[in-house]
Amino acid sequence: MLINSLVDAFENQILTDHLLFKNCNKLTSTDCKKLIESYKLGKERLMQIYRQEVLHIESINTKGQRAKGIVVTKVKDIQETN
């Protein structure tokens, strides 16, 4: 399962050693830190959405929903490198 692989990857001390990131030849330690920080921000955003749209304990705030903070790599970009 993908979720198990992601949890395993983020628990690993070095992301680049994990199978999910083996083809990411431009992934540096700074990029790993950004990726982990993005994960934390995304988790917080999901909690905000849950509180706003499911529990209705906060008013809905749509500002910043499209913010990524990381460079997006598409599957076709990876396939082109192979």
mmCIF file of the N, C-alpha and C atoms, coordinates in Angstrom:
data_MODEL
# 
_entry.id   MODEL 
# 
loop_
_atom_site.group_PDB 
_atom_site.id 
_atom_site.type_symbol 
_atom_site.label_atom_id 
_atom_site.label_alt_id 
_atom_site.label_comp_id 
_atom_site.label_asym_id 
_atom_site.label_entity_id 
_atom_site.label_seq_id 
_atom_site.pdbx_PDB_ins_code 
_atom_site.Cartn_x 
_atom_site.Cartn_y 
_atom_site.Cartn_z 
_atom_site.occupancy 
_atom_site.B_iso_or_equiv 
_atom_site.pdbx_formal_charge 
_atom_site.auth_seq_id 
_atom_site.auth_comp_id 
_atom_site.auth_asym_id 
_atom_site.auth_atom_id 
_atom_site.pdbx_PDB_model_num 
ATOM 1   N N  . MET A 1 1  ? 0.829   -1.181 0.000   1.00 0.00 ? 1  MET A N  1 
ATOM 2   C CA . MET A 1 1  ? 0.000   0.000  0.000   1.00 0.00 ? 1  MET A CA 1 
ATOM 3   C C  . MET A 1 1  ? 0.877   1.249  0.000   1.00 0.00 ? 1  MET A C  1 
ATOM 4   N N  . LEU A 1 2  ? 0.408   2.243  -0.692  1.00 0.00 ? 2  LEU A N  1 
ATOM 5   C CA . LEU A 1 2  ? 1.164   3.484  -0.802  1.00 0.00 ? 2  LEU A CA 1 
ATOM 6   C C  . LEU A 1 2  ? 1.325   4.170  0.541   1.00 0.00 ? 2  LEU A C  1 
ATOM 7   N N  . ILE A 1 3  ? 0.262   4.209  1.332   1.00 0.00 ? 3  ILE A N  1 
ATOM 8   C CA . ILE A 1 3  ? 0.343   4.910  2.620   1.00 0.00 ? 3  ILE A CA 1 
ATOM 9   C C  . ILE A 1 3  ? 1.384   4.275  3.524   1.00 0.00 ? 3  ILE A C  1 
ATOM 10  N N  . ASN A 1 4  ? 1.472   2.957  3.512   1.00 0.00 ? 4  ASN A N  1 
ATOM 11  C CA . ASN A 1 4  ? 2.478   2.279  4.329   1.00 0.00 ? 4  ASN A CA 1 
ATOM 12  C C  . ASN A 1 4  ? 3.883   2.604  3.841   1.00 0.00 ? 4  ASN A C  1 
ATOM 13  N N  . SER A 1 5  ? 4.055   2.689  2.528   1.00 0.00 ? 5  SER A N  1 
ATOM 14  C CA . SER A 1 5  ? 5.359   3.042  1.968   1.00 0.00 ? 5  SER A CA 1 
ATOM 15  C C  . SER A 1 5  ? 5.750   4.467  2.337   1.00 0.00 ? 5  SER A C  1 
ATOM 16  N N  . LEU A 1 6  ? 4.772   5.374  2.299   1.00 0.00 ? 6  LEU A N  1 
ATOM 17  C CA . LEU A 1 6  ? 5.056   6.766  2.662   1.00 0.00 ? 6  LEU A CA 1 
ATOM 18  C C  . LEU A 1 6  ? 5.419   6.901  4.135   1.00 0.00 ? 6  LEU A C  1 
ATOM 19  N N  . VAL A 1 7  ? 4.673   6.232  4.994   1.00 0.00 ? 7  VAL A N  1 
ATOM 20  C CA . VAL A 1 7  ? 4.986   6.268  6.429   1.00 0.00 ? 7  VAL A CA 1 
ATOM 21  C C  . VAL A 1 7  ? 6.382   5.707  6.657   1.00 0.00 ? 7  VAL A C  1 
ATOM 22  N N  . ASP A 1 8  ? 6.688   4.597  6.012   1.00 0.00 ? 8  ASP A N  1 
ATOM 23  C CA . ASP A 1 8  ? 8.009   3.995  6.133   1.00 0.00 ? 8  ASP A CA 1 
ATOM 24  C C  . ASP A 1 8  ? 9.100   4.947  5.638   1.00 0.00 ? 8  ASP A C  1 
ATOM 25  N N  . ALA A 1 9  ? 8.845   5.621  4.529   1.00 0.00 ? 9  ALA A N  1 
ATOM 26  C CA . ALA A 1 9  ? 9.830   6.547  3.966   1.00 0.00 ? 9  ALA A CA 1 
ATOM 27  C C  . ALA A 1 9  ? 10.088  7.717  4.906   1.00 0.00 ? 9  ALA A C  1 
ATOM 28  N N  . PHE A 1 10 ? 9.033   8.290  5.484   1.00 0.00 ? 10 PHE A N  1 
ATOM 29  C CA . PHE A 1 10 ? 9.207   9.442  6.352   1.00 0.00 ? 10 PHE A CA 1 
ATOM 30  C C  . PHE A 1 10 ? 9.755   9.069  7.725   1.00 0.00 ? 10 PHE A C  1 
ATOM 31  N N  . GLU A 1 11 ? 9.633   7.811  8.115   1.00 0.00 ? 11 GLU A N  1 
ATOM 32  C CA . GLU A 1 11 ? 10.244  7.361  9.363   1.00 0.00 ? 11 GLU A CA 1 
ATOM 33  C C  . GLU A 1 11 ? 11.721  7.038  9.170   1.00 0.00 ? 11 GLU A C  1 
ATOM 34  N N  . ASN A 1 12 ? 12.106  6.807  7.929   1.00 0.00 ? 12 ASN A N  1 
ATOM 35  C CA . ASN A 1 12 ? 13.505  6.533  7.601   1.00 0.00 ? 12 ASN A CA 1 
ATOM 36  C C  . ASN A 1 12 ? 14.332  7.793  7.833   1.00 0.00 ? 12 ASN A C  1 
ATOM 37  N N  . GLN A 1 13 ? 15.522  7.640  8.330   1.00 0.00 ? 13 GLN A N  1 
ATOM 38  C CA . GLN A 1 13 ? 16.375  8.798  8.603   1.00 0.00 ? 13 GLN A CA 1 
ATOM 39  C C  . GLN A 1 13 ? 16.802  9.510  7.329   1.00 0.00 ? 13 GLN A C  1 
ATOM 40  N N  . ILE A 1 14 ? 17.008  8.761  6.257   1.00 0.00 ? 14 ILE A N  1 
ATOM 41  C CA . ILE A 1 14 ? 17.469  9.343  4.995   1.00 0.00 ? 14 ILE A CA 1 
ATOM 42  C C  . ILE A 1 14 ? 16.455  8.979  3.910   1.00 0.00 ? 14 ILE A C  1 
ATOM 43  N N  . LEU A 1 15 ? 15.704  9.974  3.456   1.00 0.00 ? 15 LEU A N  1 
ATOM 44  C CA . LEU A 1 15 ? 14.649  9.716  2.467   1.00 0.00 ? 15 LEU A CA 1 
ATOM 45  C C  . LEU A 1 15 ? 15.198  9.124  1.180   1.00 0.00 ? 15 LEU A C  1 
ATOM 46  N N  . THR A 1 16 ? 16.371  9.559  0.769   1.00 0.00 ? 16 THR A N  1 
ATOM 47  C CA . THR A 1 16 ? 16.923  9.110  -0.506  1.00 0.00 ? 16 THR A CA 1 
ATOM 48  C C  . THR A 1 16 ? 17.288  7.623  -0.500  1.00 0.00 ? 16 THR A C  1 
ATOM 49  N N  . ASP A 1 17 ? 17.354  7.009  0.666   1.00 0.00 ? 17 ASP A N  1 
ATOM 50  C CA . ASP A 1 17 ? 17.628  5.574  0.739   1.00 0.00 ? 17 ASP A CA 1 
ATOM 51  C C  . ASP A 1 17 ? 16.382  4.730  0.484   1.00 0.00 ? 17 ASP A C  1 
ATOM 52  N N  . HIS A 1 18 ? 15.221  5.347  0.531   1.00 0.00 ? 18 HIS A N  1 
ATOM 53  C CA . HIS A 1 18 ? 13.974  4.599  0.393   1.00 0.00 ? 18 HIS A CA 1 
ATOM 54  C C  . HIS A 1 18 ? 13.655  4.353  -1.080  1.00 0.00 ? 18 HIS A C  1 
ATOM 55  N N  . LEU A 1 19 ? 13.007  3.235  -1.360  1.00 0.00 ? 19 LEU A N  1 
ATOM 56  C CA . LEU A 1 19 ? 12.646  2.826  -2.715  1.00 0.00 ? 19 LEU A CA 1 
ATOM 57  C C  . LEU A 1 19 ? 11.791  3.871  -3.438  1.00 0.00 ? 19 LEU A C  1 
ATOM 58  N N  . LEU A 1 20 ? 10.905  4.559  -2.712  1.00 0.00 ? 20 LEU A N  1 
ATOM 59  C CA . LEU A 1 20 ? 10.045  5.573  -3.333  1.00 0.00 ? 20 LEU A CA 1 
ATOM 60  C C  . LEU A 1 20 ? 10.827  6.722  -3.948  1.00 0.00 ? 20 LEU A C  1 
ATOM 61  N N  . PHE A 1 21 ? 11.987  7.009  -3.396  1.00 0.00 ? 21 PHE A N  1 
ATOM 62  C CA . PHE A 1 21 ? 12.767  8.156  -3.839  1.00 0.00 ? 21 PHE A CA 1 
ATOM 63  C C  . PHE A 1 21 ? 14.034  7.778  -4.594  1.00 0.00 ? 21 PHE A C  1 
ATOM 64  N N  . LYS A 1 22 ? 14.150  6.527  -5.027  1.00 0.00 ? 22 LYS A N  1 
ATOM 65  C CA . LYS A 1 22 ? 15.387  6.073  -5.670  1.00 0.00 ? 22 LYS A CA 1 
ATOM 66  C C  . LYS A 1 22 ? 15.655  6.757  -7.010  1.00 0.00 ? 22 LYS A C  1 
ATOM 67  N N  . ASN A 1 23 ? 14.598  7.157  -7.735  1.00 0.00 ? 23 ASN A N  1 
ATOM 68  C CA . ASN A 1 23 ? 14.782  7.815  -9.031  1.00 0.00 ? 23 ASN A CA 1 
ATOM 69  C C  . ASN A 1 23 ? 14.857  9.335  -8.925  1.00 0.00 ? 23 ASN A C  1 
ATOM 70  N N  . CYS A 1 24 ? 14.850  9.847  -7.713  1.00 0.00 ? 24 CYS A N  1 
ATOM 71  C CA . CYS A 1 24 ? 14.925  11.303 -7.500  1.00 0.00 ? 24 CYS A CA 1 
ATOM 72  C C  . CYS A 1 24 ? 16.387  11.698 -7.339  1.00 0.00 ? 24 CYS A C  1 
ATOM 73  N N  . ASN A 1 25 ? 17.094  11.767 -8.466  1.00 0.00 ? 25 ASN A N  1 
ATOM 74  C CA . ASN A 1 25 ? 18.533  12.022 -8.408  1.00 0.00 ? 25 ASN A CA 1 
ATOM 75  C C  . ASN A 1 25 ? 18.879  13.456 -8.020  1.00 0.00 ? 25 ASN A C  1 
ATOM 76  N N  . LYS A 1 26 ? 17.900  14.361 -8.019  1.00 0.00 ? 26 LYS A N  1 
ATOM 77  C CA . LYS A 1 26 ? 18.157  15.746 -7.633  1.00 0.00 ? 26 LYS A CA 1 
ATOM 78  C C  . LYS A 1 26 ? 17.669  16.059 -6.225  1.00 0.00 ? 26 LYS A C  1 
ATOM 79  N N  . LEU A 1 27 ? 17.293  15.048 -5.469  1.00 0.00 ? 27 LEU A N  1 
ATOM 80  C CA . LEU A 1 27 ? 16.784  15.235 -4.117  1.00 0.00 ? 27 LEU A CA 1 
ATOM 81  C C  . LEU A 1 27 ? 17.953  15.408 -3.149  1.00 0.00 ? 27 LEU A C  1 
ATOM 82  N N  . THR A 1 28 ? 18.089  16.604 -2.606  1.00 0.00 ? 28 THR A N  1 
ATOM 83  C CA . THR A 1 28 ? 19.175  16.911 -1.666  1.00 0.00 ? 28 THR A CA 1 
ATOM 84  C C  . THR A 1 28 ? 18.637  16.887 -0.239  1.00 0.00 ? 28 THR A C  1 
ATOM 85  N N  . SER A 1 29 ? 19.513  17.049 0.729   1.00 0.00 ? 29 SER A N  1 
ATOM 86  C CA . SER A 1 29 ? 19.082  17.069 2.124   1.00 0.00 ? 29 SER A CA 1 
ATOM 87  C C  . SER A 1 29 ? 18.171  18.270 2.392   1.00 0.00 ? 29 SER A C  1 
ATOM 88  N N  . THR A 1 30 ? 18.442  19.389 1.722   1.00 0.00 ? 30 THR A N  1 
ATOM 89  C CA . THR A 1 30 ? 17.568  20.559 1.856   1.00 0.00 ? 30 THR A CA 1 
ATOM 90  C C  . THR A 1 30 ? 16.184  20.245 1.303   1.00 0.00 ? 30 THR A C  1 
ATOM 91  N N  . ASP A 1 31 ? 16.142  19.555 0.163   1.00 0.00 ? 31 ASP A N  1 
ATOM 92  C CA . ASP A 1 31 ? 14.860  19.153 -0.420  1.00 0.00 ? 31 ASP A CA 1 
ATOM 93  C C  . ASP A 1 31 ? 14.108  18.199 0.499   1.00 0.00 ? 31 ASP A C  1 
ATOM 94  N N  . CYS A 1 32 ? 14.836  17.303 1.150   1.00 0.00 ? 32 CYS A N  1 
ATOM 95  C CA . CYS A 1 32 ? 14.206  16.373 2.089   1.00 0.00 ? 32 CYS A CA 1 
ATOM 96  C C  . CYS A 1 32 ? 13.568  17.137 3.241   1.00 0.00 ? 32 CYS A C  1 
ATOM 97  N N  . LYS A 1 33 ? 14.273  18.142 3.748   1.00 0.00 ? 33 LYS A N  1 
ATOM 98  C CA . LYS A 1 33 ? 13.719  18.962 4.830   1.00 0.00 ? 33 LYS A CA 1 
ATOM 99  C C  . LYS A 1 33 ? 12.464  19.684 4.368   1.00 0.00 ? 33 LYS A C  1 
ATOM 100 N N  . LYS A 1 34 ? 12.492  20.207 3.136   1.00 0.00 ? 34 LYS A N  1 
ATOM 101 C CA . LYS A 1 34 ? 11.319  20.892 2.589   1.00 0.00 ? 34 LYS A CA 1 
ATOM 102 C C  . LYS A 1 34 ? 10.149  19.925 2.430   1.00 0.00 ? 34 LYS A C  1 
ATOM 103 N N  . LEU A 1 35 ? 10.439  18.715 2.001   1.00 0.00 ? 35 LEU A N  1 
ATOM 104 C CA . LEU A 1 35 ? 9.404   17.708 1.807   1.00 0.00 ? 35 LEU A CA 1 
ATOM 105 C C  . LEU A 1 35 ? 8.763   17.330 3.139   1.00 0.00 ? 35 LEU A C  1 
ATOM 106 N N  . ILE A 1 36 ? 9.585   17.163 4.152   1.00 0.00 ? 36 ILE A N  1 
ATOM 107 C CA . ILE A 1 36 ? 9.066   16.825 5.485   1.00 0.00 ? 36 ILE A CA 1 
ATOM 108 C C  . ILE A 1 36 ? 8.249   17.983 6.039   1.00 0.00 ? 36 ILE A C  1 
ATOM 109 N N  . GLU A 1 37 ? 8.721   19.217 5.842   1.00 0.00 ? 37 GLU A N  1 
ATOM 110 C CA . GLU A 1 37 ? 7.984   20.387 6.297   1.00 0.00 ? 37 GLU A CA 1 
ATOM 111 C C  . GLU A 1 37 ? 6.660   20.503 5.545   1.00 0.00 ? 37 GLU A C  1 
ATOM 112 N N  . SER A 1 38 ? 6.680   20.207 4.253   1.00 0.00 ? 38 SER A N  1 
ATOM 113 C CA . SER A 1 38 ? 5.456   20.234 3.458   1.00 0.00 ? 38 SER A CA 1 
ATOM 114 C C  . SER A 1 38 ? 4.453   19.204 3.972   1.00 0.00 ? 38 SER A C  1 
ATOM 115 N N  . TYR A 1 39 ? 4.958   18.051 4.373   1.00 0.00 ? 39 TYR A N  1 
ATOM 116 C CA . TYR A 1 39 ? 4.104   17.012 4.955   1.00 0.00 ? 39 TYR A CA 1 
ATOM 117 C C  . TYR A 1 39 ? 3.425   17.538 6.220   1.00 0.00 ? 39 TYR A C  1 
ATOM 118 N N  . LYS A 1 40 ? 4.195   18.192 7.077   1.00 0.00 ? 40 LYS A N  1 
ATOM 119 C CA . LYS A 1 40 ? 3.644   18.725 8.325   1.00 0.00 ? 40 LYS A CA 1 
ATOM 120 C C  . LYS A 1 40 ? 2.596   19.803 8.042   1.00 0.00 ? 40 LYS A C  1 
ATOM 121 N N  . LEU A 1 41 ? 2.891   20.686 7.080   1.00 0.00 ? 41 LEU A N  1 
ATOM 122 C CA . LEU A 1 41 ? 1.934   21.734 6.723   1.00 0.00 ? 41 LEU A CA 1 
ATOM 123 C C  . LEU A 1 41 ? 0.661   21.140 6.125   1.00 0.00 ? 41 LEU A C  1 
ATOM 124 N N  . GLY A 1 42 ? 0.825   20.120 5.287   1.00 0.00 ? 42 GLY A N  1 
ATOM 125 C CA . GLY A 1 42 ? -0.326  19.455 4.691   1.00 0.00 ? 42 GLY A CA 1 
ATOM 126 C C  . GLY A 1 42 ? -1.189  18.762 5.731   1.00 0.00 ? 42 GLY A C  1 
ATOM 127 N N  . LYS A 1 43 ? -0.547  18.155 6.693   1.00 0.00 ? 43 LYS A N  1 
ATOM 128 C CA . LYS A 1 43 ? -1.274  17.490 7.773   1.00 0.00 ? 43 LYS A CA 1 
ATOM 129 C C  . LYS A 1 43 ? -2.081  18.519 8.566   1.00 0.00 ? 43 LYS A C  1 
ATOM 130 N N  . GLU A 1 44 ? -1.473  19.659 8.861   1.00 0.00 ? 44 GLU A N  1 
ATOM 131 C CA . GLU A 1 44 ? -2.183  20.719 9.576   1.00 0.00 ? 44 GLU A CA 1 
ATOM 132 C C  . GLU A 1 44 ? -3.345  21.249 8.742   1.00 0.00 ? 44 GLU A C  1 
ATOM 133 N N  . ARG A 1 45 ? -3.137  21.406 7.430   1.00 0.00 ? 45 ARG A N  1 
ATOM 134 C CA . ARG A 1 45 ? -4.199  21.887 6.551   1.00 0.00 ? 45 ARG A CA 1 
ATOM 135 C C  . ARG A 1 45 ? -5.370  20.910 6.533   1.00 0.00 ? 45 ARG A C  1 
ATOM 136 N N  . LEU A 1 46 ? -5.083  19.613 6.489   1.00 0.00 ? 46 LEU A N  1 
ATOM 137 C CA . LEU A 1 46 ? -6.151  18.615 6.525   1.00 0.00 ? 46 LEU A CA 1 
ATOM 138 C C  . LEU A 1 46 ? -6.934  18.681 7.838   1.00 0.00 ? 46 LEU A C  1 
ATOM 139 N N  . MET A 1 47 ? -6.235  18.939 8.931   1.00 0.00 ? 47 MET A N  1 
ATOM 140 C CA . MET A 1 47 ? -6.912  19.073 10.218  1.00 0.00 ? 47 MET A CA 1 
ATOM 141 C C  . MET A 1 47 ? -7.803  20.311 10.231  1.00 0.00 ? 47 MET A C  1 
ATOM 142 N N  . GLN A 1 48 ? -7.337  21.404 9.615   1.00 0.00 ? 48 GLN A N  1 
ATOM 143 C CA . GLN A 1 48 ? -8.156  22.612 9.515   1.00 0.00 ? 48 GLN A CA 1 
ATOM 144 C C  . GLN A 1 48 ? -9.423  22.342 8.707   1.00 0.00 ? 48 GLN A C  1 
ATOM 145 N N  . ILE A 1 49 ? -9.269  21.661 7.570   1.00 0.00 ? 49 ILE A N  1 
ATOM 146 C CA . ILE A 1 49 ? -10.422 21.333 6.727   1.00 0.00 ? 49 ILE A CA 1 
ATOM 147 C C  . ILE A 1 49 ? -11.400 20.448 7.497   1.00 0.00 ? 49 ILE A C  1 
ATOM 148 N N  . TYR A 1 50 ? -10.885 19.497 8.240   1.00 0.00 ? 50 TYR A N  1 
ATOM 149 C CA . TYR A 1 50 ? -11.723 18.615 9.041   1.00 0.00 ? 50 TYR A CA 1 
ATOM 150 C C  . TYR A 1 50 ? -12.517 19.409 10.079  1.00 0.00 ? 50 TYR A C  1 
ATOM 151 N N  . ARG A 1 51 ? -11.835 20.318 10.769  1.00 0.00 ? 51 ARG A N  1 
ATOM 152 C CA . ARG A 1 51 ? -12.517 21.139 11.778  1.00 0.00 ? 51 ARG A CA 1 
ATOM 153 C C  . ARG A 1 51 ? -13.549 22.067 11.140  1.00 0.00 ? 51 ARG A C  1 
ATOM 154 N N  . GLN A 1 52 ? -13.235 22.566 9.924   1.00 0.00 ? 52 GLN A N  1 
ATOM 155 C CA . GLN A 1 52 ? -14.114 23.530 9.269   1.00 0.00 ? 52 GLN A CA 1 
ATOM 156 C C  . GLN A 1 52 ? -15.297 22.868 8.565   1.00 0.00 ? 52 GLN A C  1 
ATOM 157 N N  . GLU A 1 53 ? -15.051 21.828 7.802   1.00 0.00 ? 53 GLU A N  1 
ATOM 158 C CA . GLU A 1 53 ? -16.080 21.274 6.932   1.00 0.00 ? 53 GLU A CA 1 
ATOM 159 C C  . GLU A 1 53 ? -16.776 20.032 7.479   1.00 0.00 ? 53 GLU A C  1 
ATOM 160 N N  . VAL A 1 54 ? -16.153 19.343 8.413   1.00 0.00 ? 54 VAL A N  1 
ATOM 161 C CA . VAL A 1 54 ? -16.778 18.138 8.965   1.00 0.00 ? 54 VAL A CA 1 
ATOM 162 C C  . VAL A 1 54 ? -17.379 18.429 10.334  1.00 0.00 ? 54 VAL A C  1 
ATOM 163 N N  . LEU A 1 55 ? -16.561 18.999 11.221  1.00 0.00 ? 55 LEU A N  1 
ATOM 164 C CA . LEU A 1 55 ? -17.046 19.271 12.581  1.00 0.00 ? 55 LEU A CA 1 
ATOM 165 C C  . LEU A 1 55 ? -17.820 20.590 12.686  1.00 0.00 ? 55 LEU A C  1 
ATOM 166 N N  . HIS A 1 56 ? -17.573 21.501 11.731  1.00 0.00 ? 56 HIS A N  1 
ATOM 167 C CA . HIS A 1 56 ? -18.218 22.823 11.716  1.00 0.00 ? 56 HIS A CA 1 
ATOM 168 C C  . HIS A 1 56 ? -17.941 23.608 12.994  1.00 0.00 ? 56 HIS A C  1 
ATOM 169 N N  . ILE A 1 57 ? -16.730 23.474 13.551  1.00 0.00 ? 57 ILE A N  1 
ATOM 170 C CA . ILE A 1 57 ? -16.386 24.234 14.756  1.00 0.00 ? 57 ILE A CA 1 
ATOM 171 C C  . ILE A 1 57 ? -15.576 25.485 14.417  1.00 0.00 ? 57 ILE A C  1 
ATOM 172 N N  . GLU A 1 58 ? -15.173 25.635 13.166  1.00 0.00 ? 58 GLU A N  1 
ATOM 173 C CA . GLU A 1 58 ? -14.482 26.826 12.681  1.00 0.00 ? 58 GLU A CA 1 
ATOM 174 C C  . GLU A 1 58 ? -15.161 27.269 11.396  1.00 0.00 ? 58 GLU A C  1 
ATOM 175 N N  . SER A 1 59 ? -15.053 28.569 11.089  1.00 0.00 ? 59 SER A N  1 
ATOM 176 C CA . SER A 1 59 ? -15.602 29.035 9.822   1.00 0.00 ? 59 SER A CA 1 
ATOM 177 C C  . SER A 1 59 ? -14.684 28.596 8.680   1.00 0.00 ? 59 SER A C  1 
ATOM 178 N N  . ILE A 1 60 ? -15.263 28.352 7.512   1.00 0.00 ? 60 ILE A N  1 
ATOM 179 C CA . ILE A 1 60 ? -14.505 27.852 6.367   1.00 0.00 ? 60 ILE A CA 1 
ATOM 180 C C  . ILE A 1 60 ? -13.607 28.943 5.814   1.00 0.00 ? 60 ILE A C  1 
ATOM 181 N N  . ASN A 1 61 ? -12.324 28.631 5.666   1.00 0.00 ? 61 ASN A N  1 
ATOM 182 C CA . ASN A 1 61 ? -11.326 29.549 5.149   1.00 0.00 ? 61 ASN A CA 1 
ATOM 183 C C  . ASN A 1 61 ? -10.651 28.874 3.958   1.00 0.00 ? 61 ASN A C  1 
ATOM 184 N N  . THR A 1 62 ? -10.867 29.402 2.756   1.00 0.00 ? 62 THR A N  1 
ATOM 185 C CA . THR A 1 62 ? -10.306 28.782 1.548   1.00 0.00 ? 62 THR A CA 1 
ATOM 186 C C  . THR A 1 62 ? -8.967  29.381 1.152   1.00 0.00 ? 62 THR A C  1 
ATOM 187 N N  . LYS A 1 63 ? -8.479  30.375 1.868   1.00 0.00 ? 63 LYS A N  1 
ATOM 188 C CA . LYS A 1 63 ? -7.217  31.032 1.520   1.00 0.00 ? 63 LYS A CA 1 
ATOM 189 C C  . LYS A 1 63 ? -6.051  30.055 1.663   1.00 0.00 ? 63 LYS A C  1 
ATOM 190 N N  . GLY A 1 64 ? -5.216  29.989 0.644   1.00 0.00 ? 64 GLY A N  1 
ATOM 191 C CA . GLY A 1 64 ? -4.011  29.158 0.694   1.00 0.00 ? 64 GLY A CA 1 
ATOM 192 C C  . GLY A 1 64 ? -4.219  27.696 0.374   1.00 0.00 ? 64 GLY A C  1 
ATOM 193 N N  . GLN A 1 65 ? -5.363  27.319 -0.170  1.00 0.00 ? 65 GLN A N  1 
ATOM 194 C CA . GLN A 1 65 ? -5.611  25.906 -0.445  1.00 0.00 ? 65 GLN A CA 1 
ATOM 195 C C  . GLN A 1 65 ? -4.731  25.359 -1.557  1.00 0.00 ? 65 GLN A C  1 
ATOM 196 N N  . ARG A 1 66 ? -4.263  26.206 -2.461  1.00 0.00 ? 66 ARG A N  1 
ATOM 197 C CA . ARG A 1 66 ? -3.450  25.734 -3.578  1.00 0.00 ? 66 ARG A CA 1 
ATOM 198 C C  . ARG A 1 66 ? -1.945  25.901 -3.347  1.00 0.00 ? 66 ARG A C  1 
ATOM 199 N N  . ALA A 1 67 ? -1.556  26.402 -2.206  1.00 0.00 ? 67 ALA A N  1 
ATOM 200 C CA . ALA A 1 67 ? -0.134  26.605 -1.925  1.00 0.00 ? 67 ALA A CA 1 
ATOM 201 C C  . ALA A 1 67 ? 0.553   25.259 -1.760  1.00 0.00 ? 67 ALA A C  1 
ATOM 202 N N  . LYS A 1 68 ? 1.690   25.076 -2.416  1.00 0.00 ? 68 LYS A N  1 
ATOM 203 C CA . LYS A 1 68 ? 2.415   23.800 -2.364  1.00 0.00 ? 68 LYS A CA 1 
ATOM 204 C C  . LYS A 1 68 ? 3.709   23.911 -1.567  1.00 0.00 ? 68 LYS A C  1 
ATOM 205 N N  . GLY A 1 69 ? 4.540   24.893 -1.892  1.00 0.00 ? 69 GLY A N  1 
ATOM 206 C CA . GLY A 1 69 ? 5.801   25.048 -1.184  1.00 0.00 ? 69 GLY A CA 1 
ATOM 207 C C  . GLY A 1 69 ? 6.903   24.115 -1.665  1.00 0.00 ? 69 GLY A C  1 
ATOM 208 N N  . ILE A 1 70 ? 6.604   23.246 -2.635  1.00 0.00 ? 70 ILE A N  1 
ATOM 209 C CA . ILE A 1 70 ? 7.609   22.335 -3.188  1.00 0.00 ? 70 ILE A CA 1 
ATOM 210 C C  . ILE A 1 70 ? 7.469   22.295 -4.702  1.00 0.00 ? 70 ILE A C  1 
ATOM 211 N N  . VAL A 1 71 ? 8.490   21.800 -5.380  1.00 0.00 ? 71 VAL A N  1 
ATOM 212 C CA . VAL A 1 71 ? 8.435   21.635 -6.827  1.00 0.00 ? 71 VAL A CA 1 
ATOM 213 C C  . VAL A 1 71 ? 7.706   20.331 -7.133  1.00 0.00 ? 71 VAL A C  1 
ATOM 214 N N  . VAL A 1 72 ? 6.743   20.380 -8.028  1.00 0.00 ? 72 VAL A N  1 
ATOM 215 C CA . VAL A 1 72 ? 5.947   19.210 -8.374  1.00 0.00 ? 72 VAL A CA 1 
ATOM 216 C C  . VAL A 1 72 ? 6.651   18.427 -9.472  1.00 0.00 ? 72 VAL A C  1 
ATOM 217 N N  . THR A 1 73 ? 6.789   17.116 -9.281  1.00 0.00 ? 73 THR A N  1 
ATOM 218 C CA . THR A 1 73 ? 7.344   16.227 -10.296 1.00 0.00 ? 73 THR A CA 1 
ATOM 219 C C  . THR A 1 73 ? 6.218   15.362 -10.819 1.00 0.00 ? 73 THR A C  1 
ATOM 220 N N  . LYS A 1 74 ? 6.060   15.339 -12.115 1.00 0.00 ? 74 LYS A N  1 
ATOM 221 C CA . LYS A 1 74 ? 4.989   14.564 -12.729 1.00 0.00 ? 74 LYS A CA 1 
ATOM 222 C C  . LYS A 1 74 ? 5.504   13.198 -13.159 1.00 0.00 ? 74 LYS A C  1 
ATOM 223 N N  . VAL A 1 75 ? 4.599   12.240 -13.260 1.00 0.00 ? 75 VAL A N  1 
ATOM 224 C CA . VAL A 1 75 ? 4.962   10.876 -13.644 1.00 0.00 ? 75 VAL A CA 1 
ATOM 225 C C  . VAL A 1 75 ? 5.622   10.869 -15.011 1.00 0.00 ? 75 VAL A C  1 
ATOM 226 N N  . LYS A 1 76 ? 5.115   11.656 -15.960 1.00 0.00 ? 76 LYS A N  1 
ATOM 227 C CA . LYS A 1 76 ? 5.703   11.661 -17.298 1.00 0.00 ? 76 LYS A CA 1 
ATOM 228 C C  . LYS A 1 76 ? 7.144   12.179 -17.277 1.00 0.00 ? 76 LYS A C  1 
ATOM 229 N N  . ASP A 1 77 ? 7.474   13.096 -16.345 1.00 0.00 ? 77 ASP A N  1 
ATOM 230 C CA . ASP A 1 77 ? 8.850   13.568 -16.209 1.00 0.00 ? 77 ASP A CA 1 
ATOM 231 C C  . ASP A 1 77 ? 9.771   12.432 -15.760 1.00 0.00 ? 77 ASP A C  1 
ATOM 232 N N  . ILE A 1 78 ? 9.286   11.607 -14.836 1.00 0.00 ? 78 ILE A N  1 
ATOM 233 C CA . ILE A 1 78 ? 10.084  10.467 -14.365 1.00 0.00 ? 78 ILE A CA 1 
ATOM 234 C C  . ILE A 1 78 ? 10.244  9.443  -15.471 1.00 0.00 ? 78 ILE A C  1 
ATOM 235 N N  . GLN A 1 79 ? 9.166   9.195  -16.228 1.00 0.00 ? 79 GLN A N  1 
ATOM 236 C CA . GLN A 1 79 ? 9.224   8.216  -17.316 1.00 0.00 ? 79 GLN A CA 1 
ATOM 237 C C  . GLN A 1 79 ? 10.185  8.677  -18.410 1.00 0.00 ? 79 GLN A C  1 
ATOM 238 N N  . GLU A 1 80 ? 10.256  9.980  -18.657 1.00 0.00 ? 80 GLU A N  1 
ATOM 239 C CA . GLU A 1 80 ? 11.166  10.504 -19.674 1.00 0.00 ? 80 GLU A CA 1 
ATOM 240 C C  . GLU A 1 80 ? 12.630  10.307 -19.278 1.00 0.00 ? 80 GLU A C  1 
ATOM 241 N N  . THR A 1 81 ? 12.935  10.352 -17.975 1.00 0.00 ? 81 THR A N  1 
ATOM 242 C CA . THR A 1 81 ? 14.314  10.147 -17.540 1.00 0.00 ? 81 THR A CA 1 
ATOM 243 C C  . THR A 1 81 ? 14.733  8.693  -17.641 1.00 0.00 ? 81 THR A C  1 
ATOM 244 N N  . ASN A 1 82 ? 13.744  7.786  -17.583 1.00 0.00 ? 82 ASN A N  1 
ATOM 245 C CA . ASN A 1 82 ? 14.063  6.351  -17.710 1.00 0.00 ? 82 ASN A CA 1 
ATOM 246 C C  . ASN A 1 82 ? 14.170  6.027  -19.149 1.00 0.00 ? 82 ASN A C  1 
# 
